[in-house]
């Protein structure tokens, strides 16, 4: 599922506690609602199995809020909220 260099988009979104289930995260990704910026290039996360890397920036909207985060880690499990917050940092702008 994960290794040192990447993690599936649906798994990361679920572990970071943006979604209650992995299937909800996968459906959100399938709908093309997440933008990815990697090395200055912006693209759309097009499928749940898309590999995310540390340093990637994701932008998406949930519940009327715009979420803009940089991936800092992947985690080993879906843990408590305090653990999930260590997986990302907010990006200004």
C-alpha positions as a Markdown table, in Angstrom:
| # | Residue | x | y | z |
|---|---|---|---|---|
| 1 | Unk | 0.0 | 0.0 | 0.0 |
| 2 | Unk | 2.7 | 2.5 | 0.9 |
| 3 | Unk | 6.5 | 2.6 | 0.7 |
| 4 | Unk | 9.1 | 5.2 | 1.5 |
| 5 | Unk | 8.3 | 7.3 | -1.6 |
| 6 | Unk | 4.6 | 7.4 | -2.2 |
| 7 | Unk | 1.0 | 6.5 | -1.1 |
| 8 | Unk | -2.2 | 6.1 | -3.0 |
| 9 | Unk | -4.3 | 9.2 | -3.1 |
| 10 | Unk | -7.4 | 7.6 | -1.6 |
| 11 | Unk | -5.5 | 6.0 | 1.2 |
| 12 | Unk | -3.7 | 9.2 | 2.1 |
| 13 | Unk | -6.9 | 11.3 | 2.1 |
| 14 | Unk | -8.5 | 8.7 | 4.4 |
| 15 | Unk | -5.6 | 8.4 | 6.7 |
| 16 | Unk | -5.3 | 12.2 | 7.0 |
| 17 | Unk | -9.0 | 12.1 | 8.1 |
| 18 | Unk | -10.4 | 14.3 | 5.3 |
| 19 | Unk | -12.9 | 11.4 | 4.6 |
| 20 | Unk | -14.6 | 8.9 | 6.9 |
| 21 | Unk | -14.1 | 6.0 | 4.5 |
| 22 | Unk | -11.6 | 5.1 | 1.8 |
| 23 | Unk | -14.4 | 4.5 | -0.7 |
| 24 | Unk | -15.6 | 8.1 | -0.1 |
| 25 | Unk | -12.1 | 9.4 | -0.7 |
| 26 | Unk | -11.9 | 7.3 | -3.9 |
| 27 | Unk | -15.2 | 8.6 | -5.2 |
| 28 | Unk | -14.1 | 12.2 | -4.6 |
| 29 | Unk | -10.8 | 11.6 | -6.5 |
| 30 | Unk | -12.8 | 9.9 | -9.4 |
| 31 | Unk | -14.9 | 13.0 | -9.7 |
| 32 | Unk | -11.7 | 15.0 | -10.5 |
| 33 | Unk | -12.1 | 17.4 | -7.6 |
| 34 | Unk | -8.5 | 17.4 | -6.4 |
| 35 | Unk | -5.7 | 19.5 | -7.9 |
| 36 | Unk | -2.1 | 18.4 | -7.4 |
| 37 | Unk | 1.0 | 20.6 | -7.6 |
| 38 | Unk | 4.3 | 18.8 | -7.9 |
| 39 | Unk | 7.6 | 20.5 | -8.8 |
| 40 | Unk | 5.7 | 23.6 | -10.0 |
| 41 | Unk | 3.5 | 21.6 | -12.4 |
| 42 | Unk | -0.3 | 21.5 | -11.6 |
| 43 | Unk | -2.5 | 18.7 | -12.6 |
| 44 | Unk | -5.7 | 16.9 | -11.6 |
| 45 | Unk | -5.6 | 13.8 | -9.5 |
| 46 | Unk | -7.3 | 11.5 | -12.0 |
| 47 | Unk | -7.7 | 8.2 | -10.2 |
| 48 | Unk | -7.6 | 6.9 | -6.6 |
| 49 | Unk | -4.5 | 4.8 | -7.2 |
| 50 | Unk | -2.5 | 7.9 | -8.2 |
| 51 | Unk | 0.7 | 8.0 | -6.1 |
| 52 | Unk | 1.3 | 11.0 | -3.9 |
| 53 | Unk | 4.7 | 12.0 | -2.7 |
| 54 | Unk | 5.9 | 14.1 | 0.2 |
| 55 | Unk | 6.1 | 17.7 | -0.7 |
| 56 | Unk | 3.1 | 17.5 | -3.1 |
| 57 | Unk | 0.5 | 20.2 | -2.6 |
| 58 | Unk | -3.2 | 19.3 | -2.8 |
| 59 | Unk | -6.1 | 21.7 | -3.3 |
| 60 | Unk | -9.8 | 20.7 | -2.9 |
| 61 | Unk | -13.0 | 21.8 | -1.5 |
| 62 | Unk | -15.0 | 20.0 | 1.2 |
| 63 | Unk | -18.2 | 21.3 | 2.8 |
| 64 | Unk | -17.7 | 24.8 | 1.4 |
| 65 | Unk | -14.1 | 25.1 | 2.7 |
| 66 | Unk | -11.1 | 25.3 | 0.4 |
| 67 | Unk | -8.4 | 22.9 | 1.6 |
| 68 | Unk | -4.8 | 23.7 | 0.6 |
| 69 | Unk | -2.2 | 21.3 | 2.1 |
| 70 | Unk | 1.3 | 20.0 | 1.6 |
| 71 | Unk | 1.9 | 16.3 | 2.2 |
| 72 | Unk | 4.5 | 15.8 | 5.0 |
| 73 | Unk | 4.1 | 12.0 | 5.5 |
| 74 | Unk | 2.0 | 9.0 | 4.9 |
| 75 | Unk | 1.4 | 7.3 | 8.2 |
| 76 | Unk | 1.0 | 3.6 | 8.8 |
| 77 | Unk | -2.7 | 3.6 | 9.7 |
| 78 | Unk | -5.7 | 5.8 | 10.1 |
| 79 | Unk | -5.0 | 7.0 | 13.6 |
| 80 | Unk | -6.4 | 9.7 | 15.9 |
| 81 | Unk | -6.8 | 13.3 | 14.6 |
| 82 | Unk | -3.6 | 14.4 | 16.3 |
| 83 | Unk | -1.7 | 11.7 | 14.4 |
| 84 | Unk | -3.5 | 12.6 | 11.1 |
| 85 | Unk | -2.5 | 16.3 | 11.5 |
| 86 | Unk | 1.1 | 15.3 | 11.3 |
| 87 | Unk | 0.6 | 14.0 | 7.7 |
| 88 | Unk | 0.2 | 17.5 | 6.3 |
| 89 | Unk | 0.7 | 21.2 | 6.8 |
| 90 | Unk | -1.6 | 24.1 | 5.7 |
| 91 | Unk | -0.3 | 26.1 | 2.7 |
| 92 | Unk | -1.1 | 29.8 | 2.6 |
| 93 | Unk | -2.3 | 31.3 | -0.6 |
